[in-house]
Amino acid sequence: MKILVTGGAGFIGSHIVDRLLEEGNEVTVMDLWESAEMKSNSGNTSFEFVKGNVLDDEKLGQNIEGKDIVIHMAAVLGTSETITTYDVEQVALTNVVGTVKLLKLCKNAGVKRVIVPTTPDVTWLNPYKITKAAIEKFCQLFHEEYGLEAVCLKLGNIYGSRERWLDGPKDAPYNYQKIVPTILMETMKGNSFKVFGNGEQKSEYIYVEDVVESFSRACDIEKYSGLGGKVIHIGRGSNFSVLDIVEATEKAWGRKIDLEFVDMRPGEHHVEISLDPNPLKEYLNYELQWDLEKGMGPTIEYYEEQYKQNY
């Protein structure tokens, strides 16, 4: 199939692109940033990289035309960062207006399926969570009112190789703070890991390969039909606290992690997030295969190598 992946140079997107190419698809990536992973595909005749912004109607439309599937990963990420670091208007424009532009263009181009990641339902008031909730509703609107088969995959905290960290790749348009890379990088730098609040807030932690498998299945239009308007949770119904993740990292890494407890970040408060595994079984016939112990090993190896290259 011919597939467009917006934001395909990012953490999850780059892994999805690799899988789609392995499966024999023709893949176009549209992103602000040509990462090392994108450059490594430059000799593949089934791959094309286009530097561009989803707010550019003309360029976006040109790259949607003729595609069977569009996977829309492009977004300004970060919870507190979308309050403290990025311009709130730009976050709203990119995440919401950019998505609506894309959905309109997909409908007009006759795209067979649009796949969009969203986030768990929480009461956090930050631009990222607000815009992701709006995106989910717009996808359902375009299915119900305009007949576009738009499906949302609701993701928890995804970890694995290629996730950026706060002072990560200098040429990346956006870097952000996520728990696993931050634990590893700060510890290797000789710093303590800052725990926001008491560390008891809980979320689902899903290894990136399980997410890639879910997106791959969602691209199989013939086998998994009738997904328009669906919101499919990518989870297993169990969660871990921040302190649980610290302990699991220590066990897998064989290193002690020094902790410093600090105030919660803007736009966040203590929550317990878990996802319903039943829609994933029902609609994509899949159950997650990677537990925390299995996924942590290759993740640690990747960041140890990144530390050597960057510091």
C-alpha atoms as a printed R data frame, in Angstrom:
    type eleno elety resid chain resno       x      y      z
1   ATOM     1    CA   MET     A     1   0.000  0.000  0.000
2   ATOM     2    CA   LYS     A     2   0.909  3.652 -0.322
3   ATOM     3    CA   ILE     A     3   1.131  5.174  3.142
4   ATOM     4    CA   LEU     A     4   1.869  8.692  4.405
5   ATOM     5    CA   VAL     A     5   3.244  9.032  7.938
6   ATOM     6    CA   THR     A     6   3.238 12.589  9.254
7   ATOM     7    CA   GLY     A     7   5.727 13.057 12.075
8   ATOM     8    CA   GLY     A     8   7.431  9.865 10.967
9   ATOM     9    CA   ALA     A     9  10.854 11.025 12.121
10  ATOM    10    CA   GLY     A    10   9.726 10.952 15.757
11  ATOM    11    CA   PHE     A    11  10.099  8.251 18.377
12  ATOM    12    CA   ILE     A    12   7.085  6.058 17.644
13  ATOM    13    CA   GLY     A    13   6.719  7.184 14.036
14  ATOM    14    CA   SER     A    14  10.215  6.077 13.016
15  ATOM    15    CA   HIS     A    15   9.596  2.582 14.378
16  ATOM    16    CA   ILE     A    16   6.286  2.406 12.501
17  ATOM    17    CA   VAL     A    17   8.008  3.502  9.279
18  ATOM    18    CA   ASP     A    18  10.608  0.736  9.648
19  ATOM    19    CA   ARG     A    19   7.872 -1.878 10.036
20  ATOM    20    CA   LEU     A    20   5.838 -0.576  7.093
21  ATOM    21    CA   LEU     A    21   8.898 -0.711  4.835
22  ATOM    22    CA   GLU     A    22   9.719 -4.238  6.018
23  ATOM    23    CA   GLU     A    23   6.186 -5.254  5.059
24  ATOM    24    CA   GLY     A    24   6.707 -4.003  1.507
25  ATOM    25    CA   ASN     A    25   4.693 -0.799  1.589
26  ATOM    26    CA   GLU     A    26   5.545  2.454 -0.175
27  ATOM    27    CA   VAL     A    27   6.069  4.978  2.612
28  ATOM    28    CA   THR     A    28   6.242  8.761  2.502
29  ATOM    29    CA   VAL     A    29   7.268 10.621  5.655
30  ATOM    30    CA   MET     A    30   6.400 14.281  6.100
31  ATOM    31    CA   ASP     A    31   8.166 15.903  9.047
32  ATOM    32    CA   LEU     A    32   9.951 19.071 10.149
33  ATOM    33    CA   TRP     A    33  13.065 17.049 10.959
34  ATOM    34    CA   GLU     A    34  15.031 14.542  8.907
35  ATOM    35    CA   SER     A    35  16.350 12.355 11.705
36  ATOM    36    CA   ALA     A    36  19.153  9.814 11.411
37  ATOM    37    CA   GLU     A    37  16.554  7.055 11.051
38  ATOM    38    CA   MET     A    38  14.996  8.848  8.084
39  ATOM    39    CA   LYS     A    39  18.377  9.425  6.433
40  ATOM    40    CA   SER     A    40  19.172  5.718  6.792
41  ATOM    41    CA   ASN     A    41  16.206  4.923  4.516
42  ATOM    42    CA   SER     A    42  17.307  7.323  1.758
43  ATOM    43    CA   GLY     A    43  18.515  4.509 -0.518
44  ATOM    44    CA   ASN     A    44  15.223  2.625 -0.311
45  ATOM    45    CA   THR     A    45  13.170  3.180 -3.475
46  ATOM    46    CA   SER     A    46   9.971  2.529 -1.474
47  ATOM    47    CA   PHE     A    47  10.727  5.453  0.844
48  ATOM    48    CA   GLU     A    48  10.409  9.212  0.425
49  ATOM    49    CA   PHE     A    49  11.106 11.947  2.961
50  ATOM    50    CA   VAL     A    50   9.388 15.318  2.581
51  ATOM    51    CA   LYS     A    51  10.350 18.201  4.841
52  ATOM    52    CA   GLY     A    52   7.196 20.074  5.668
53  ATOM    53    CA   ASN     A    53   4.651 21.310  8.173
54  ATOM    54    CA   VAL     A    54   1.125 19.916  8.488
55  ATOM    55    CA   LEU     A    55  -0.151 23.506  8.468
56  ATOM    56    CA   ASP     A    56   1.039 23.835  4.853
57  ATOM    57    CA   ASP     A    57  -2.180 22.967  2.998
58  ATOM    58    CA   GLU     A    58  -0.575 22.678 -0.418
59  ATOM    59    CA   LYS     A    59   2.329 20.435  0.580
60  ATOM    60    CA   LEU     A    60   0.151 18.318  2.864
61  ATOM    61    CA   GLY     A    61  -2.456 17.878  0.144
62  ATOM    62    CA   GLN     A    62   0.143 16.896 -2.439
63  ATOM    63    CA   ASN     A    63   1.477 14.166 -0.186
64  ATOM    64    CA   ILE     A    64  -1.946 12.843  0.834
65  ATOM    65    CA   GLU     A    65  -3.062 12.519 -2.793
66  ATOM    66    CA   GLY     A    66  -2.950  8.914 -3.989
67  ATOM    67    CA   LYS     A    67  -2.342  7.403 -0.555
68  ATOM    68    CA   ASP     A    68  -4.289  4.412  0.737
69  ATOM    69    CA   ILE     A    69  -3.591  5.110  4.402
70  ATOM    70    CA   VAL     A    70  -2.451  8.143  6.385
71  ATOM    71    CA   ILE     A    71  -0.899  7.720  9.839
72  ATOM    72    CA   HIS     A    72  -0.939 11.099 11.568
73  ATOM    73    CA   MET     A    73   1.813 11.180 14.210
74  ATOM    74    CA   ALA     A    74   2.753 14.854 13.809
75  ATOM    75    CA   ALA     A    75   2.112 16.908 16.949
76  ATOM    76    CA   VAL     A    76   3.764 19.195 19.448
77  ATOM    77    CA   LEU     A    77   4.378 16.873 22.406
78  ATOM    78    CA   GLY     A    78   4.978 17.410 26.088
79  ATOM    79    CA   THR     A    79   2.701 18.063 29.034
80  ATOM    80    CA   SER     A    80   4.339 20.783 31.131
81  ATOM    81    CA   GLU     A    81   6.511 21.775 28.157
82  ATOM    82    CA   THR     A    82   3.419 22.901 26.259
83  ATOM    83    CA   ILE     A    83   2.879 25.414 29.070
84  ATOM    84    CA   THR     A    84   6.421 26.428 30.017
85  ATOM    85    CA   THR     A    85   8.419 26.049 26.797
86  ATOM    86    CA   TYR     A    86   6.273 26.109 23.671
87  ATOM    87    CA   ASP     A    87   3.817 28.751 22.534
88  ATOM    88    CA   VAL     A    88   0.300 27.653 23.466
89  ATOM    89    CA   GLU     A    89  -1.171 29.046 20.240
90  ATOM    90    CA   GLN     A    90   1.325 27.111 18.139
91  ATOM    91    CA   VAL     A    91   0.518 23.924 20.039
92  ATOM    92    CA   ALA     A    92  -3.193 24.395 19.353
93  ATOM    93    CA   LEU     A    93  -2.609 25.287 15.704
94  ATOM    94    CA   THR     A    94  -0.331 22.344 14.982
95  ATOM    95    CA   ASN     A    95  -2.226 19.721 16.959
96  ATOM    96    CA   VAL     A    96  -5.850 20.688 16.332
97  ATOM    97    CA   VAL     A    97  -5.951 22.820 13.176
98  ATOM    98    CA   GLY     A    98  -3.239 20.705 11.546
99  ATOM    99    CA   THR     A    99  -5.256 17.555 12.247
100 ATOM   100    CA   VAL     A   100  -8.497 19.046 10.935
101 ATOM   101    CA   LYS     A   101  -6.693 20.153  7.745
102 ATOM   102    CA   LEU     A   102  -5.357 16.630  7.349
103 ATOM   103    CA   LEU     A   103  -8.756 14.994  7.910
104 ATOM   104    CA   LYS     A   104 -10.390 17.295  5.326
105 ATOM   105    CA   LEU     A   105  -7.702 16.583  2.755
106 ATOM   106    CA   CYS     A   106  -7.912 12.842  3.399
107 ATOM   107    CA   LYS     A   107 -11.653 12.891  2.879
108 ATOM   108    CA   ASN     A   108 -11.312 14.830 -0.382
109 ATOM   109    CA   ALA     A   109  -8.541 12.507 -1.620
110 ATOM   110    CA   GLY     A   110 -10.480  9.324 -0.893
111 ATOM   111    CA   VAL     A   111  -7.982  7.953  1.639
112 ATOM   112    CA   LYS     A   112  -9.198  4.553  2.818
113 ATOM   113    CA   ARG     A   113  -8.170  4.893  6.473
114 ATOM   114    CA   VAL     A   114  -6.629  7.516  8.737
115 ATOM   115    CA   ILE     A   115  -4.939  6.352 11.960
116 ATOM   116    CA   VAL     A   116  -4.338  8.904 14.715
117 ATOM   117    CA   PRO     A   117  -2.743  8.387 18.150
118 ATOM   118    CA   THR     A   118  -4.467  9.955 21.148
119 ATOM   119    CA   THR     A   119  -3.853  9.868 24.894
120 ATOM   120    CA   PRO     A   120  -5.677  8.566 27.990
121 ATOM   121    CA   ASP     A   121  -8.557 10.590 29.382
122 ATOM   122    CA   VAL     A   122  -7.226 12.598 32.337
123 ATOM   123    CA   THR     A   123  -8.215 15.861 33.987
124 ATOM   124    CA   TRP     A   124  -4.823 17.496 33.403
125 ATOM   125    CA   LEU     A   125  -5.156 21.041 32.079
126 ATOM   126    CA   ASN     A   126  -2.253 21.407 29.689
127 ATOM   127    CA   PRO     A   127  -2.325 22.219 25.968
128 ATOM   128    CA   TYR     A   128  -1.082 18.781 24.899
129 ATOM   129    CA   LYS     A   129  -3.816 16.826 26.691
130 ATOM   130    CA   ILE     A   130  -6.504 19.326 25.716
131 ATOM   131    CA   THR     A   131  -5.565 19.176 22.039
132 ATOM   132    CA   LYS     A   132  -5.313 15.372 21.990
133 ATOM   133    CA   ALA     A   133  -8.817 15.090 23.472
134 ATOM   134    CA   ALA     A   134 -10.103 17.458 20.781
135 ATOM   135    CA   ILE     A   135  -8.335 15.494 18.023
136 ATOM   136    CA   GLU     A   136 -10.078 12.307 19.132
137 ATOM   137    CA   LYS     A   137 -13.477 13.977 18.868
138 ATOM   138    CA   PHE     A   138 -12.677 15.443 15.446
139 ATOM   139    CA   CYS     A   139 -11.751 11.973 14.171
140 ATOM   140    CA   GLN     A   140 -15.111 10.647 15.353
141 ATOM   141    CA   LEU     A   141 -16.858 13.642 13.797
142 ATOM   142    CA   PHE     A   142 -15.216 13.044 10.408
143 ATOM   143    CA   HIS     A   143 -16.284  9.414 10.510
144 ATOM   144    CA   GLU     A   144 -19.857 10.087 11.598
145 ATOM   145    CA   GLU     A   145 -20.605 13.149  9.471
146 ATOM   146    CA   TYR     A   146 -18.222 12.923  6.501
147 ATOM   147    CA   GLY     A   147 -17.745  9.172  6.062
148 ATOM   148    CA   LEU     A   148 -13.962  9.193  6.542
149 ATOM   149    CA   GLU     A   149 -12.667  6.015  8.184
150 ATOM   150    CA   ALA     A   150 -10.673  7.616 10.974
151 ATOM   151    CA   VAL     A   151  -9.562  5.433 13.874
152 ATOM   152    CA   CYS     A   152  -7.788  6.511 17.075
153 ATOM   153    CA   LEU     A   153  -5.241  4.395 18.912
154 ATOM   154    CA   LYS     A   154  -5.126  5.584 22.536
155 ATOM   155    CA   LEU     A   155  -1.583  5.314 23.891
156 ATOM   156    CA   GLY     A   156  -0.260  5.334 27.456
157 ATOM   157    CA   ASN     A   157   3.376  6.055 28.315
158 ATOM   158    CA   ILE     A   158   5.404  4.492 25.519
159 ATOM   159    CA   TYR     A   159   9.078  3.707 26.102
160 ATOM   160    CA   GLY     A   160  11.898  2.235 24.037
161 ATOM   161    CA   SER     A   161  14.726  3.295 21.750
162 ATOM   162    CA   ARG     A   162  14.666  6.641 19.888
163 ATOM   163    CA   GLU     A   163  12.540  8.518 22.415
164 ATOM   164    CA   ARG     A   164  14.018 11.987 22.765
165 ATOM   165    CA   TRP     A   165  15.048 13.547 26.065
166 ATOM   166    CA   LEU     A   166  15.040 17.141 27.255
167 ATOM   167    CA   ASP     A   167  18.554 18.083 26.109
168 ATOM   168    CA   GLY     A   168  18.542 15.483 23.333
169 ATOM   169    CA   PRO     A   169  19.343 15.892 19.616
170 ATOM   170    CA   LYS     A   170  20.143 19.563 19.046
171 ATOM   171    CA   ASP     A   171  18.695 19.609 15.527
172 ATOM   172    CA   ALA     A   172  15.308 18.198 16.612
173 ATOM   173    CA   PRO     A   173  12.462 20.754 16.463
174 ATOM   174    CA   TYR     A   174  11.109 19.645 19.843
175 ATOM   175    CA   ASN     A   175  12.624 17.783 22.778
176 ATOM   176    CA   TYR     A   176  10.670 16.813 25.869
177 ATOM   177    CA   GLN     A   177  11.028 15.100 29.215
178 ATOM   178    CA   LYS     A   178   9.891 11.482 29.509
179 ATOM   179    CA   ILE     A   179  10.522  9.253 32.468
180 ATOM   180    CA   VAL     A   180  12.658  6.378 31.126
181 ATOM   181    CA   PRO     A   181  15.174  8.395 29.056
182 ATOM   182    CA   THR     A   182  15.382 10.961 31.864
183 ATOM   183    CA   ILE     A   183  16.152  8.330 34.514
184 ATOM   184    CA   LEU     A   184  18.871  6.814 32.337
185 ATOM   185    CA   MET     A   185  20.476  9.994 31.045
186 ATOM   186    CA   GLU     A   186  20.477 11.856 34.364
187 ATOM   187    CA   THR     A   187  21.947  8.860 36.178
188 ATOM   188    CA   MET     A   188  24.715  8.467 33.580
189 ATOM   189    CA   LYS     A   189  25.483 12.189 33.923
190 ATOM   190    CA   GLY     A   190  25.898 11.722 37.648
191 ATOM   191    CA   ASN     A   191  22.728 13.617 38.533
192 ATOM   192    CA   SER     A   192  19.764 12.623 40.653
193 ATOM   193    CA   PHE     A   193  16.439 11.811 39.011
194 ATOM   194    CA   LYS     A   194  13.787 14.380 39.915
195 ATOM   195    CA   VAL     A   195  10.552 12.716 41.033
196 ATOM   196    CA   PHE     A   196   7.559 15.009 40.649
197 ATOM   197    CA   GLY     A   197   5.281 14.867 43.673
198 ATOM   198    CA   ASN     A   198   5.488 11.716 45.769
199 ATOM   199    CA   GLY     A   199   6.125  9.368 42.823
200 ATOM   200    CA   GLU     A   200   2.932  7.408 43.395
201 ATOM   201    CA   GLN     A   201   1.175  8.634 40.236
202 ATOM   202    CA   LYS     A   202   0.494  5.670 37.959
203 ATOM   203    CA   SER     A   203   0.270  5.065 34.225
204 ATOM   204    CA   GLU     A   204   0.469  2.226 31.731
205 ATOM   205    CA   TYR     A   205   3.984  1.771 30.355
206 ATOM   206    CA   ILE     A   206   3.985  0.117 26.946
207 ATOM   207    CA   TYR     A   207   7.056 -0.960 24.989
208 ATOM   208    CA   VAL     A   208   7.264  0.584 21.535
209 ATOM   209    CA   GLU     A   209   7.252 -2.761 19.676
210 ATOM   210    CA   ASP     A   210   3.733 -3.486 20.976
211 ATOM   211    CA   VAL     A   211   2.616 -0.100 19.661
212 ATOM   212    CA   VAL     A   212   4.196 -0.778 16.256
213 ATOM   213    CA   GLU     A   213   2.403 -4.124 16.042
214 ATOM   214    CA   SER     A   214  -0.900 -2.409 16.822
215 ATOM   215    CA   PHE     A   215  -0.382  0.218 14.097
216 ATOM   216    CA   SER     A   216   0.673 -2.479 11.628
217 ATOM   217    CA   ARG     A   217  -2.552 -4.363 12.241
218 ATOM   218    CA   ALA     A   218  -4.597 -1.181 11.965
219 ATOM   219    CA   CYS     A   219  -3.105 -0.732  8.478
220 ATOM   220    CA   ASP     A   220  -4.507 -4.106  7.356
221 ATOM   221    CA   ILE     A   221  -7.766 -2.811  5.902
222 ATOM   222    CA   GLU     A   222  -8.949 -6.171  4.573
223 ATOM   223    CA   LYS     A   223  -8.350 -8.192  7.738
224 ATOM   224    CA   TYR     A   224  -9.447 -5.542 10.235
225 ATOM   225    CA   SER     A   225 -12.377 -3.715  8.664
226 ATOM   226    CA   GLY     A   226 -14.952 -1.326 10.057
227 ATOM   227    CA   LEU     A   227 -12.665  0.627 12.382
228 ATOM   228    CA   GLY     A   228 -14.048  4.067 11.531
229 ATOM   229    CA   GLY     A   229 -14.846  6.089 14.653
230 ATOM   230    CA   LYS     A   230 -13.310  3.507 16.979
231 ATOM   231    CA   VAL     A   231 -10.993  4.430 19.858
232 ATOM   232    CA   ILE     A   232  -8.731  1.451 20.530
233 ATOM   233    CA   HIS     A   233  -6.743  1.427 23.760
234 ATOM   234    CA   ILE     A   234  -3.198  0.105 23.427
235 ATOM   235    CA   GLY     A   235  -2.778 -1.261 26.928
236 ATOM   236    CA   ARG     A   236  -3.173 -4.243 29.198
237 ATOM   237    CA   GLY     A   237  -5.246 -2.825 32.042
238 ATOM   238    CA   SER     A   238  -2.417 -2.599 34.569
239 ATOM   239    CA   ASN     A   239  -0.221  0.303 35.592
240 ATOM   240    CA   PHE     A   240   2.980  1.246 37.410
241 ATOM   241    CA   SER     A   241   3.909  4.177 39.620
242 ATOM   242    CA   VAL     A   242   6.930  6.368 38.935
243 ATOM   243    CA   LEU     A   243   8.678  4.676 41.849
244 ATOM   244    CA   ASP     A   244   7.843  1.271 40.337
245 ATOM   245    CA   ILE     A   245   9.567  2.350 37.113
246 ATOM   246    CA   VAL     A   246  12.621  3.501 39.055
247 ATOM   247    CA   GLU     A   247  12.794  0.128 40.825
248 ATOM   248    CA   ALA     A   248  12.359 -1.813 37.553
249 ATOM   249    CA   THR     A   249  15.124  0.239 35.938
250 ATOM   250    CA   GLU     A   250  17.473 -0.372 38.854
251 ATOM   251    CA   LYS     A   251  16.806 -4.111 38.646
252 ATOM   252    CA   ALA     A   252  17.314 -4.324 34.872
253 ATOM   253    CA   TRP     A   253  20.358 -2.007 34.882
254 ATOM   254    CA   GLY     A   254  22.079 -3.130 38.053
255 ATOM   255    CA   ARG     A   255  22.629  0.483 39.080
256 ATOM   256    CA   LYS     A   256  21.324  2.567 41.962
257 ATOM   257    CA   ILE     A   257  19.296  5.620 40.957
258 ATOM   258    CA   ASP     A   258  19.509  8.669 43.234
259 ATOM   259    CA   LEU     A   259  16.163 10.403 43.712
260 ATOM   260    CA   GLU     A   260  15.214 14.019 44.428
261 ATOM   261    CA   PHE     A   261  11.564 14.744 45.190
262 ATOM   262    CA   VAL     A   262  10.266 18.031 43.763
263 ATOM   263    CA   ASP     A   263   6.907 19.752 43.212
264 ATOM   264    CA   MET     A   264   4.568 18.576 40.482
265 ATOM   265    CA   ARG     A   265   5.062 20.231 37.109
266 ATOM   266    CA   PRO     A   266   2.587 22.783 35.714
267 ATOM   267    CA   GLY     A   267  -0.399 21.187 34.014
268 ATOM   268    CA   GLU     A   268  -0.109 17.872 35.870
269 ATOM   269    CA   HIS     A   269  -1.373 16.332 39.104
270 ATOM   270    CA   HIS     A   270  -1.471 12.870 40.616
271 ATOM   271    CA   VAL     A   271  -3.512 10.417 38.567
272 ATOM   272    CA   GLU     A   272  -3.846  6.674 38.061
273 ATOM   273    CA   ILE     A   273  -4.092  5.774 34.371
274 ATOM   274    CA   SER     A   274  -4.934  2.376 32.976
275 ATOM   275    CA   LEU     A   275  -6.223  1.343 29.573
276 ATOM   276    CA   ASP     A   276  -8.871 -1.181 28.569
277 ATOM   277    CA   PRO     A   277  -7.271 -4.134 26.714
278 ATOM   278    CA   ASN     A   278 -10.590 -5.396 25.331
279 ATOM   279    CA   PRO     A   279 -10.929 -3.136 22.247
280 ATOM   280    CA   LEU     A   280  -7.412 -4.160 21.146
281 ATOM   281    CA   LYS     A   281  -8.427 -7.825 21.345
282 ATOM   282    CA   GLU     A   282 -11.794 -7.218 19.721
283 ATOM   283    CA   TYR     A   283 -10.790 -4.993 16.819
284 ATOM   284    CA   LEU     A   284  -7.146 -5.921 16.136
285 ATOM   285    CA   ASN     A   285  -6.946 -9.425 17.659
286 ATOM   286    CA   TYR     A   286  -3.888 -8.527 19.709
287 ATOM   287    CA   GLU     A   287  -2.670 -8.662 23.301
288 ATOM   288    CA   LEU     A   288   0.516 -6.900 24.351
289 ATOM   289    CA   GLN     A   289   3.571 -9.160 24.350
290 ATOM   290    CA   TRP     A   290   6.279 -7.062 26.005
291 ATOM   291    CA   ASP     A   291   6.318 -6.736 29.772
292 ATOM   292    CA   LEU     A   292   8.392 -4.152 31.623
293 ATOM   293    CA   GLU     A   293  11.280 -6.512 32.346
294 ATOM   294    CA   LYS     A   294  11.541 -7.632 28.708
295 ATOM   295    CA   GLY     A   295  11.363 -4.123 27.258
296 ATOM   296    CA   MET     A   296  13.756 -2.425 29.645
297 ATOM   297    CA   GLY     A   297  16.878 -4.336 28.501
298 ATOM   298    CA   PRO     A   298  17.065 -3.098 24.876
299 ATOM   299    CA   THR     A   299  15.946  0.359 26.003
300 ATOM   300    CA   ILE     A   300  18.850  0.679 28.434
301 ATOM   301    CA   GLU     A   301  21.332 -0.504 25.787
302 ATOM   302    CA   TYR     A   302  20.124  2.162 23.349
303 ATOM   303    CA   TYR     A   303  20.488  5.047 25.834
304 ATOM   304    CA   GLU     A   304  23.900  3.885 26.984
305 ATOM   305    CA   GLU     A   305  25.015  4.204 23.358
306 ATOM   306    CA   GLN     A   306  23.324  7.603 23.010
307 ATOM   307    CA   TYR     A   307  25.124  8.830 26.104
308 ATOM   308    CA   LYS     A   308  28.473  7.835 24.635
309 ATOM   309    CA   GLN     A   309  27.671  9.699 21.417
310 ATOM   310    CA   ASN     A   310  26.223 12.858 22.960
311 ATOM   311    CA   TYR     A   311  28.188 13.537 26.157
